[in-house]
Every structure is written in structure tokens, then in C-alpha cells.
Amino acid sequence: MKGSMAANLFQEKCTDGGWNSIIKDPLTFLGVCPPTEGPKSLLHQATVNQNQANNFAAAQRVAGQFVKRAACGVDSYGLNTLYSVPFDTVGHWAKHNGANDGVVDFDSCAAGLNQGAFGTSYTNGFYKASLNHVDLTFRNADGWWGDDRKPTKWFECTL
């Protein structure tokens, strides 16, 4: 993992004034503001000090050695749920470098892993799915169409 541009976005919105205060109030209500140590530790690798960047690099090396299955979302809207619009909005505001799940871009999710091993079928051990971050928590079950929209089937196949 290389961290998340969404963590950077929330850090900015929670600490800056001006128009950000309009966004800060809902984020405070949701418990995102003020940022806690957890989200602060997930600031994107390209934006942190050298010590934290080295920690990310070490984690990527370990992931490459030991991770045998992973799922990464590449559609910030994902399945059509209550979470779709908020995660799609965050995905666009966060200025990710590519396809993302609203919170984490694919490049970060797959860091340290063989990106070529990812496939779009739930039968792939490394799953590149048209899902958002919440969809990959399995709380919304599977999409009705497309092998790339079935997180619970993917999880069943990994067992």
C-alpha cells in the first residue's frame, strides 16, 4: 500500500479554513474530523517524510512476499448503494492517480504485488473489481451482473 490521497484530502479539509469549513462540519459529524493518528498514518506515500515513505516501502516488500490473495476496487461509485455517491465524490475530489475505489487507488492497493496477476473475475485470487471501498467490506452483497461486481463470491472462492 502507498497510502491514500483521500487521507490527504480529509487532512486538508479538516485543518484548513475558508470554504473547507462547509465540508468540515459534516466530516466532524461523521467522525472524520479532527483527523486521528490512524488516517494520518495513511497519507499518500508521495506526500510524507522519508521515514514514513521507508515504512511504506517495507510494507510493500512484505506484501509481495506473503500476500497470496487481494481484492482492489477500481470504481468509486461501485454497486448502487447509499454509499455510492459519497464515495464517488471523494474519489473525484481526492485526485487519485488512476482507477480507485473512492478511498484507495489501484496502484496503492496493489503496491508490492504483481499487478499483472489481477483479473476481473471473482475466481481470480487477485481481484480487480468494479467496486468501491465499502463494497469490499461485503456489507452490500454482490452486484446483479458482471463477474467484476461480486465481492462475496470472490471471498467464498478464496476459502
Buried (B, 14 or more C-beta within 10 A) or exposed (E): BBBBBBBBBBBBBBEEEEEBEEBBEEBEEEEBBBBEEEBBEBBBBEEBEEEBBEEBEEBBEEBEEEEEBBBBBBBBBBBEBEBBEBBBEBBEBBEBEEBBBBBBBBBBBBBBBEBEEBBBBBEBBBBBBBBBBBBBEEEBEBBEEEBBBBBBBBBEBBE
